[in-house]
């Protein structure tokens, strides 16, 4: 479950074994689930 000043809902996230990426879904108080996916950003050093 998540809750902030904008509302509340459910969040389901699955991470890769090294935690570099995740796939998930979230909703806002019983509405349809929407995707939420991401991966680690590596800082560019110049």
PDBQT receptor file of N, H, CA, C and O in Angstrom, charges set to zero:
ATOM      1  N   UNK A   1       0.848  -1.182   0.000  1.00  0.00    +0.000 N 
ATOM      2  CA  UNK A   1       0.000   0.000   0.000  1.00  0.00    +0.000 C 
ATOM      3  C   UNK A   1       0.889   1.240   0.000  1.00  0.00    +0.000 C 
ATOM      4  O   UNK A   1       1.950   1.264   0.623  1.00  0.00    +0.000 OA
ATOM      5  N   UNK A   2       0.432   2.264  -0.712  1.00  0.00    +0.000 N 
ATOM      6  H   UNK A   2      -0.430   2.244  -1.218  1.00  0.00    +0.000 HD
ATOM      7  CA  UNK A   2       1.123   3.544  -0.681  1.00  0.00    +0.000 C 
ATOM      8  C   UNK A   2       0.100   4.618  -0.302  1.00  0.00    +0.000 C 
ATOM      9  O   UNK A   2      -1.100   4.460  -0.524  1.00  0.00    +0.000 OA
ATOM     10  N   UNK A   3       0.594   5.691   0.264  1.00  0.00    +0.000 N 
ATOM     11  H   UNK A   3       1.569   5.820   0.444  1.00  0.00    +0.000 HD
ATOM     12  CA  UNK A   3      -0.247   6.832   0.629  1.00  0.00    +0.000 C 
ATOM     13  C   UNK A   3       0.629   8.080   0.630  1.00  0.00    +0.000 C 
ATOM     14  O   UNK A   3       1.721   8.087   1.198  1.00  0.00    +0.000 OA
ATOM     15  N   UNK A   4       0.136   9.128  -0.013  1.00  0.00    +0.000 N 
ATOM     16  H   UNK A   4      -0.751   9.121  -0.474  1.00  0.00    +0.000 HD
ATOM     17  CA  UNK A   4       0.803  10.423   0.044  1.00  0.00    +0.000 C 
ATOM     18  C   UNK A   4      -0.259  11.512  -0.032  1.00  0.00    +0.000 C 
ATOM     19  O   UNK A   4      -1.451  11.221   0.062  1.00  0.00    +0.000 OA
ATOM     20  N   UNK A   5       0.164  12.773  -0.203  1.00  0.00    +0.000 N 
ATOM     21  H   UNK A   5       1.133  13.009  -0.280  1.00  0.00    +0.000 HD
ATOM     22  CA  UNK A   5      -0.798  13.874  -0.185  1.00  0.00    +0.000 C 
ATOM     23  C   UNK A   5      -1.754  13.847  -1.381  1.00  0.00    +0.000 C 
ATOM     24  O   UNK A   5      -2.756  14.562  -1.381  1.00  0.00    +0.000 OA
ATOM     25  N   UNK A   6      -1.459  13.035  -2.395  1.00  0.00    +0.000 N 
ATOM     26  H   UNK A   6      -0.645  12.455  -2.394  1.00  0.00    +0.000 HD
ATOM     27  CA  UNK A   6      -2.307  12.970  -3.583  1.00  0.00    +0.000 C 
ATOM     28  C   UNK A   6      -3.317  11.828  -3.547  1.00  0.00    +0.000 C 
ATOM     29  O   UNK A   6      -4.246  11.803  -4.354  1.00  0.00    +0.000 OA
ATOM     30  N   UNK A   7      -3.148  10.885  -2.626  1.00  0.00    +0.000 N 
ATOM     31  H   UNK A   7      -2.393  10.905  -1.971  1.00  0.00    +0.000 HD
ATOM     32  CA  UNK A   7      -4.083   9.767  -2.568  1.00  0.00    +0.000 C 
ATOM     33  C   UNK A   7      -3.467   8.538  -1.955  1.00  0.00    +0.000 C 
ATOM     34  O   UNK A   7      -2.541   8.626  -1.148  1.00  0.00    +0.000 OA
ATOM     35  N   UNK A   8      -3.996   7.365  -2.350  1.00  0.00    +0.000 N 
ATOM     36  H   UNK A   8      -4.748   7.294  -3.006  1.00  0.00    +0.000 HD
ATOM     37  CA  UNK A   8      -3.533   6.092  -1.822  1.00  0.00    +0.000 C 
ATOM     38  C   UNK A   8      -3.855   5.000  -2.822  1.00  0.00    +0.000 C 
ATOM     39  O   UNK A   8      -4.643   5.208  -3.744  1.00  0.00    +0.000 OA
ATOM     40  N   UNK A   9      -3.252   3.847  -2.644  1.00  0.00    +0.000 N 
ATOM     41  H   UNK A   9      -2.612   3.678  -1.895  1.00  0.00    +0.000 HD
ATOM     42  CA  UNK A   9      -3.529   2.719  -3.521  1.00  0.00    +0.000 C 
ATOM     43  C   UNK A   9      -2.596   1.565  -3.246  1.00  0.00    +0.000 C 
ATOM     44  O   UNK A   9      -1.975   1.483  -2.186  1.00  0.00    +0.000 OA
ATOM     45  N   UNK A  10      -2.506   0.666  -4.224  1.00  0.00    +0.000 N 
ATOM     46  H   UNK A  10      -3.011   0.733  -5.085  1.00  0.00    +0.000 HD
ATOM     47  CA  UNK A  10      -1.668  -0.519  -4.110  1.00  0.00    +0.000 C 
ATOM     48  C   UNK A  10      -0.461  -0.387  -5.028  1.00  0.00    +0.000 C 
ATOM     49  O   UNK A  10      -0.525   0.272  -6.066  1.00  0.00    +0.000 OA
ATOM     50  N   UNK A  11       0.635  -1.017  -4.636  1.00  0.00    +0.000 N 
ATOM     51  H   UNK A  11       0.687  -1.552  -3.793  1.00  0.00    +0.000 HD
ATOM     52  CA  UNK A  11       1.861  -1.062  -5.424  1.00  0.00    +0.000 C 
ATOM     53  C   UNK A  11       2.429  -2.464  -5.330  1.00  0.00    +0.000 C 
ATOM     54  O   UNK A  11       2.594  -2.997  -4.233  1.00  0.00    +0.000 OA
ATOM     55  N   UNK A  12       2.733  -3.072  -6.487  1.00  0.00    +0.000 N 
ATOM     56  H   UNK A  12       2.599  -2.638  -7.378  1.00  0.00    +0.000 HD
ATOM     57  CA  UNK A  12       3.347  -4.400  -6.547  1.00  0.00    +0.000 C 
ATOM     58  C   UNK A  12       4.601  -4.262  -7.401  1.00  0.00    +0.000 C 
ATOM     59  O   UNK A  12       4.521  -3.850  -8.558  1.00  0.00    +0.000 OA
ATOM     60  N   UNK A  13       5.763  -4.605  -6.836  1.00  0.00    +0.000 N 
ATOM     61  H   UNK A  13       5.827  -4.940  -5.896  1.00  0.00    +0.000 HD
ATOM     62  CA  UNK A  13       7.038  -4.435  -7.544  1.00  0.00    +0.000 C 
ATOM     63  C   UNK A  13       7.857  -5.718  -7.419  1.00  0.00    +0.000 C 
ATOM     64  O   UNK A  13       7.913  -6.329  -6.352  1.00  0.00    +0.000 OA
ATOM     65  N   UNK A  14       8.493  -6.121  -8.530  1.00  0.00    +0.000 N 
ATOM     66  H   UNK A  14       8.447  -5.624  -9.397  1.00  0.00    +0.000 HD
ATOM     67  CA  UNK A  14       9.409  -7.254  -8.547  1.00  0.00    +0.000 C 
ATOM     68  C   UNK A  14      10.753  -6.760  -9.059  1.00  0.00    +0.000 C 
ATOM     69  O   UNK A  14      10.843  -6.186 -10.145  1.00  0.00    +0.000 OA
ATOM     70  N   UNK A  15      11.805  -6.988  -8.260  1.00  0.00    +0.000 N 
ATOM     71  H   UNK A  15      11.731  -7.454  -7.378  1.00  0.00    +0.000 HD
ATOM     72  CA  UNK A  15      13.153  -6.564  -8.619  1.00  0.00    +0.000 C 
ATOM     73  C   UNK A  15      13.937  -7.714  -9.234  1.00  0.00    +0.000 C 
ATOM     74  O   UNK A  15      13.668  -8.881  -8.951  1.00  0.00    +0.000 OA
ATOM     75  N   UNK A  16      14.916  -7.374 -10.085  1.00  0.00    +0.000 N 
ATOM     76  H   UNK A  16      15.135  -6.426 -10.315  1.00  0.00    +0.000 HD
ATOM     77  CA  UNK A  16      15.874  -8.364 -10.561  1.00  0.00    +0.000 C 
ATOM     78  C   UNK A  16      16.766  -8.751  -9.377  1.00  0.00    +0.000 C 
ATOM     79  O   UNK A  16      16.825  -8.018  -8.389  1.00  0.00    +0.000 OA
ATOM     80  N   UNK A  17      17.460  -9.892  -9.464  1.00  0.00    +0.000 N 
ATOM     81  H   UNK A  17      17.411 -10.487 -10.266  1.00  0.00    +0.000 HD
ATOM     82  CA  UNK A  17      18.294 -10.331  -8.337  1.00  0.00    +0.000 C 
ATOM     83  C   UNK A  17      19.336  -9.301  -7.889  1.00  0.00    +0.000 C 
ATOM     84  O   UNK A  17      19.665  -9.247  -6.704  1.00  0.00    +0.000 OA
ATOM     85  N   UNK A  18      19.858  -8.491  -8.800  1.00  0.00    +0.000 N 
ATOM     86  H   UNK A  18      19.590  -8.534  -9.763  1.00  0.00    +0.000 HD
ATOM     87  CA  UNK A  18      20.865  -7.493  -8.418  1.00  0.00    +0.000 C 
ATOM     88  C   UNK A  18      20.269  -6.115  -8.128  1.00  0.00    +0.000 C 
ATOM     89  O   UNK A  18      21.005  -5.151  -7.916  1.00  0.00    +0.000 OA
ATOM     90  N   UNK A  19      18.952  -6.022  -8.120  1.00  0.00    +0.000 N 
ATOM     91  H   UNK A  19      18.354  -6.804  -8.292  1.00  0.00    +0.000 HD
ATOM     92  CA  UNK A  19      18.221  -4.776  -7.832  1.00  0.00    +0.000 C 
ATOM     93  C   UNK A  19      18.529  -3.650  -8.814  1.00  0.00    +0.000 C 
ATOM     94  O   UNK A  19      18.383  -2.478  -8.468  1.00  0.00    +0.000 OA
ATOM     95  N   UNK A  20      18.950  -3.983 -10.020  1.00  0.00    +0.000 N 
ATOM     96  H   UNK A  20      19.069  -4.935 -10.301  1.00  0.00    +0.000 HD
ATOM     97  CA  UNK A  20      19.254  -2.953 -11.011  1.00  0.00    +0.000 C 
ATOM     98  C   UNK A  20      18.024  -2.554 -11.827  1.00  0.00    +0.000 C 
ATOM     99  O   UNK A  20      18.022  -1.499 -12.461  1.00  0.00    +0.000 OA
ATOM    100  N   UNK A  21      16.980  -3.383 -11.819  1.00  0.00    +0.000 N 
ATOM    101  H   UNK A  21      16.981  -4.240 -11.304  1.00  0.00    +0.000 HD
ATOM    102  CA  UNK A  21      15.753  -3.091 -12.556  1.00  0.00    +0.000 C 
ATOM    103  C   UNK A  21      14.556  -3.592 -11.766  1.00  0.00    +0.000 C 
ATOM    104  O   UNK A  21      14.677  -4.463 -10.904  1.00  0.00    +0.000 OA
ATOM    105  N   UNK A  22      13.390  -3.020 -12.081  1.00  0.00    +0.000 N 
ATOM    106  H   UNK A  22      13.291  -2.313 -12.781  1.00  0.00    +0.000 HD
ATOM    107  CA  UNK A  22      12.165  -3.524 -11.476  1.00  0.00    +0.000 C 
ATOM    108  C   UNK A  22      11.015  -3.417 -12.459  1.00  0.00    +0.000 C 
ATOM    109  O   UNK A  22      11.028  -2.579 -13.362  1.00  0.00    +0.000 OA
ATOM    110  N   UNK A  23      10.040  -4.257 -12.278  1.00  0.00    +0.000 N 
ATOM    111  H   UNK A  23      10.030  -4.937 -11.545  1.00  0.00    +0.000 HD
ATOM    112  CA  UNK A  23       8.788  -4.204 -13.016  1.00  0.00    +0.000 C 
ATOM    113  C   UNK A  23       7.685  -4.201 -11.986  1.00  0.00    +0.000 C 
ATOM    114  O   UNK A  23       7.742  -4.932 -10.998  1.00  0.00    +0.000 OA
ATOM    115  N   UNK A  24       6.688  -3.381 -12.218  1.00  0.00    +0.000 N 
ATOM    116  H   UNK A  24       6.642  -2.787 -13.021  1.00  0.00    +0.000 HD
ATOM    117  CA  UNK A  24       5.623  -3.321 -11.244  1.00  0.00    +0.000 C 
ATOM    118  C   UNK A  24       4.349  -2.731 -11.801  1.00  0.00    +0.000 C 
ATOM    119  O   UNK A  24       4.235  -2.419 -12.987  1.00  0.00    +0.000 OA
ATOM    120  N   UNK A  25       3.400  -2.590 -10.902  1.00  0.00    +0.000 N 
ATOM    121  H   UNK A  25       3.493  -2.843  -9.939  1.00  0.00    +0.000 HD
ATOM    122  CA  UNK A  25       2.125  -1.976 -11.261  1.00  0.00    +0.000 C 
ATOM    123  C   UNK A  25       1.576  -1.287 -10.020  1.00  0.00    +0.000 C 
ATOM    124  O   UNK A  25       1.867  -1.690  -8.894  1.00  0.00    +0.000 OA
ATOM    125  N   UNK A  26       0.774  -0.238 -10.237  1.00  0.00    +0.000 N 
ATOM    126  H   UNK A  26       0.537   0.089 -11.152  1.00  0.00    +0.000 HD
ATOM    127  CA  UNK A  26       0.194   0.509  -9.135  1.00  0.00    +0.000 C 
ATOM    128  C   UNK A  26      -1.217   0.938  -9.505  1.00  0.00    +0.000 C 
ATOM    129  O   UNK A  26      -1.589   0.966 -10.678  1.00  0.00    +0.000 OA
ATOM    130  N   UNK A  27      -1.981   1.267  -8.497  1.00  0.00    +0.000 N 
ATOM    131  H   UNK A  27      -1.678   1.244  -7.544  1.00  0.00    +0.000 HD
ATOM    132  CA  UNK A  27      -3.300   1.831  -8.756  1.00  0.00    +0.000 C 
ATOM    133  C   UNK A  27      -3.582   2.904  -7.719  1.00  0.00    +0.000 C 
ATOM    134  O   UNK A  27      -2.851   3.064  -6.742  1.00  0.00    +0.000 OA
ATOM    135  N   UNK A  28      -4.648   3.624  -7.955  1.00  0.00    +0.000 N 
ATOM    136  H   UNK A  28      -5.242   3.495  -8.749  1.00  0.00    +0.000 HD
ATOM    137  CA  UNK A  28      -5.045   4.720  -7.064  1.00  0.00    +0.000 C 
ATOM    138  C   UNK A  28      -6.417   4.409  -6.488  1.00  0.00    +0.000 C 
ATOM    139  O   UNK A  28      -7.443   4.716  -7.095  1.00  0.00    +0.000 OA
ATOM    140  N   UNK A  29      -6.422   3.804  -5.323  1.00  0.00    +0.000 N 
ATOM    141  H   UNK A  29      -5.589   3.555  -4.830  1.00  0.00    +0.000 HD
ATOM    142  CA  UNK A  29      -7.662   3.566  -4.603  1.00  0.00    +0.000 C 
ATOM    143  C   UNK A  29      -8.681   2.710  -5.319  1.00  0.00    +0.000 C 
ATOM    144  O   UNK A  29      -9.854   3.076  -5.389  1.00  0.00    +0.000 OA
ATOM    145  N   UNK A  30      -8.255   1.568  -5.856  1.00  0.00    +0.000 N 
ATOM    146  H   UNK A  30      -7.302   1.271  -5.799  1.00  0.00    +0.000 HD
ATOM    147  CA  UNK A  30      -9.191   0.651  -6.481  1.00  0.00    +0.000 C 
ATOM    148  C   UNK A  30      -9.360   0.826  -7.978  1.00  0.00    +0.000 C 
ATOM    149  O   UNK A  30     -10.113   0.081  -8.605  1.00  0.00    +0.000 OA
ATOM    150  N   UNK A  31      -8.669   1.804  -8.566  1.00  0.00    +0.000 N 
ATOM    151  H   UNK A  31      -8.057   2.410  -8.056  1.00  0.00    +0.000 HD
ATOM    152  CA  UNK A  31      -8.768   1.988 -10.009  1.00  0.00    +0.000 C 
ATOM    153  C   UNK A  31      -7.924   0.942 -10.739  1.00  0.00    +0.000 C 
ATOM    154  O   UNK A  31      -7.270   0.114 -10.106  1.00  0.00    +0.000 OA
ATOM    155  N   UNK A  32      -7.943   0.985 -12.045  1.00  0.00    +0.000 N 
ATOM    156  H   UNK A  32      -8.475   1.658 -12.560  1.00  0.00    +0.000 HD
ATOM    157  CA  UNK A  32      -7.190   0.057 -12.886  1.00  0.00    +0.000 C 
ATOM    158  C   UNK A  32      -5.689   0.151 -12.589  1.00  0.00    +0.000 C 
ATOM    159  O   UNK A  32      -5.174   1.241 -12.342  1.00  0.00    +0.000 OA
ATOM    160  N   UNK A  33      -4.992  -0.980 -12.612  1.00  0.00    +0.000 N 
ATOM    161  H   UNK A  33      -5.410  -1.866 -12.813  1.00  0.00    +0.000 HD
ATOM    162  CA  UNK A  33      -3.549  -0.976 -12.398  1.00  0.00    +0.000 C 
ATOM    163  C   UNK A  33      -2.838  -0.388 -13.613  1.00  0.00    +0.000 C 
ATOM    164  O   UNK A  33      -3.230  -0.626 -14.755  1.00  0.00    +0.000 OA
ATOM    165  N   UNK A  34      -1.799   0.377 -13.347  1.00  0.00    +0.000 N 
ATOM    166  H   UNK A  34      -1.481   0.570 -12.418  1.00  0.00    +0.000 HD
ATOM    167  CA  UNK A  34      -0.961   0.982 -14.378  1.00  0.00    +0.000 C 
ATOM    168  C   UNK A  34       0.470   0.496 -14.188  1.00  0.00    +0.000 C 
ATOM    169  O   UNK A  34       0.868   0.200 -13.061  1.00  0.00    +0.000 OA
ATOM    170  N   UNK A  35       1.262   0.404 -15.270  1.00  0.00    +0.000 N 
ATOM    171  H   UNK A  35       0.939   0.644 -16.185  1.00  0.00    +0.000 HD
ATOM    172  CA  UNK A  35       2.630  -0.096 -15.140  1.00  0.00    +0.000 C 
ATOM    173  C   UNK A  35       3.551   0.923 -14.469  1.00  0.00    +0.000 C 
ATOM    174  O   UNK A  35       3.359   2.133 -14.592  1.00  0.00    +0.000 OA
ATOM    175  N   UNK A  36       4.542   0.414 -13.767  1.00  0.00    +0.000 N 
ATOM    176  H   UNK A  36       4.698  -0.569 -13.667  1.00  0.00    +0.000 HD
ATOM    177  CA  UNK A  36       5.600   1.245 -13.194  1.00  0.00    +0.000 C 
ATOM    178  C   UNK A  36       6.870   0.421 -13.220  1.00  0.00    +0.000 C 
ATOM    179  O   UNK A  36       7.031  -0.512 -12.433  1.00  0.00    +0.000 OA
ATOM    180  N   UNK A  37       7.774   0.765 -14.125  1.00  0.00    +0.000 N 
ATOM    181  H   UNK A  37       7.644   1.523 -14.764  1.00  0.00    +0.000 HD
ATOM    182  CA  UNK A  37       8.998   0.006 -14.364  1.00  0.00    +0.000 C 
ATOM    183  C   UNK A  37      10.187   0.955 -14.360  1.00  0.00    +0.000 C 
ATOM    184  O   UNK A  37      10.040   2.145 -14.639  1.00  0.00    +0.000 OA
ATOM    185  N   UNK A  38      11.350   0.432 -14.047  1.00  0.00    +0.000 N 
ATOM    186  H   UNK A  38      11.469  -0.535 -13.821  1.00  0.00    +0.000 HD
ATOM    187  CA  UNK A  38      12.533   1.282 -14.060  1.00  0.00    +0.000 C 
ATOM    188  C   UNK A  38      13.810   0.494 -13.942  1.00  0.00    +0.000 C 
ATOM    189  O   UNK A  38      13.807  -0.721 -13.742  1.00  0.00    +0.000 OA
ATOM    190  N   UNK A  39      14.915   1.225 -14.070  1.00  0.00    +0.000 N 
ATOM    191  H   UNK A  39      14.918   2.212 -14.232  1.00  0.00    +0.000 HD
ATOM    192  CA  UNK A  39      16.226   0.624 -13.904  1.00  0.00    +0.000 C 
ATOM    193  C   UNK A  39      17.188   1.644 -13.320  1.00  0.00    +0.000 C 
ATOM    194  O   UNK A  39      16.956   2.851 -13.382  1.00  0.00    +0.000 OA
ATOM    195  N   UNK A  40      18.250   1.144 -12.763  1.00  0.00    +0.000 N 
ATOM    196  H   UNK A  40      18.438   0.163 -12.712  1.00  0.00    +0.000 HD
ATOM    197  CA  UNK A  40      19.248   1.993 -12.120  1.00  0.00    +0.000 C 
ATOM    198  C   UNK A  40      19.886   2.925 -13.138  1.00  0.00    +0.000 C 
ATOM    199  O   UNK A  40      20.204   2.514 -14.254  1.00  0.00    +0.000 OA
ATOM    200  N   UNK A  41      20.067   4.162 -12.754  1.00  0.00    +0.000 N 
ATOM    201  H   UNK A  41      19.809   4.496 -11.848  1.00  0.00    +0.000 HD
ATOM    202  CA  UNK A  41      20.782   5.142 -13.570  1.00  0.00    +0.000 C 
ATOM    203  C   UNK A  41      22.227   5.178 -13.112  1.00  0.00    +0.000 C 
ATOM    204  O   UNK A  41      22.513   5.252 -11.916  1.00  0.00    +0.000 OA
ATOM    205  N   UNK A  42      23.111   5.127 -14.051  1.00  0.00    +0.000 N 
ATOM    206  H   UNK A  42      22.879   5.067 -15.021  1.00  0.00    +0.000 HD
ATOM    207  CA  UNK A  42      24.527   5.216 -13.725  1.00  0.00    +0.000 C 
ATOM    208  C   UNK A  42      25.017   6.601 -14.102  1.00  0.00    +0.000 C 
ATOM    209  O   UNK A  42      24.826   7.060 -15.229  1.00  0.00    +0.000 OA
ATOM    210  N   UNK A  43      25.654   7.263 -13.138  1.00  0.00    +0.000 N 
ATOM    211  H   UNK A  43      25.809   6.891 -12.223  1.00  0.00    +0.000 HD
ATOM    212  CA  UNK A  43      26.134   8.616 -13.367  1.00  0.00    +0.000 C 
ATOM    213  C   UNK A  43      27.273   8.602 -14.378  1.00  0.00    +0.000 C 
ATOM    214  O   UNK A  43      28.172   7.765 -14.289  1.00  0.00    +0.000 OA
ATOM    215  N   UNK A  44      27.238   9.536 -15.351  1.00  0.00    +0.000 N 
ATOM    216  H   UNK A  44      26.508  10.215 -15.423  1.00  0.00    +0.000 HD
ATOM    217  CA  UNK A  44      28.290   9.661 -16.340  1.00  0.00    +0.000 C 
ATOM    218  C   UNK A  44      29.426  10.480 -15.745  1.00  0.00    +0.000 C 
ATOM    219  O   UNK A  44      29.209  11.577 -15.230  1.00  0.00    +0.000 OA
ATOM    220  N   UNK A  45      30.634   9.941 -15.819  1.00  0.00    +0.000 N 
ATOM    221  H   UNK A  45      30.809   9.049 -16.237  1.00  0.00    +0.000 HD
ATOM    222  CA  UNK A  45      31.800  10.648 -15.309  1.00  0.00    +0.000 C 
ATOM    223  C   UNK A  45      32.636  11.076 -16.501  1.00  0.00    +0.000 C 
ATOM    224  O   UNK A  45      33.022  10.254 -17.331  1.00  0.00    +0.000 OA
ATOM    225  N   UNK A  46      32.912  12.372 -16.576  1.00  0.00    +0.000 N 
ATOM    226  H   UNK A  46      32.598  13.040 -15.901  1.00  0.00    +0.000 HD
ATOM    227  CA  UNK A  46      33.694  12.870 -17.715  1.00  0.00    +0.000 C 
ATOM    228  C   UNK A  46      35.066  13.343 -17.294  1.00  0.00    +0.000 C 
ATOM    229  O   UNK A  46      35.849  13.790 -18.132  1.00  0.00    +0.000 OA
TER     230      UNK A  46
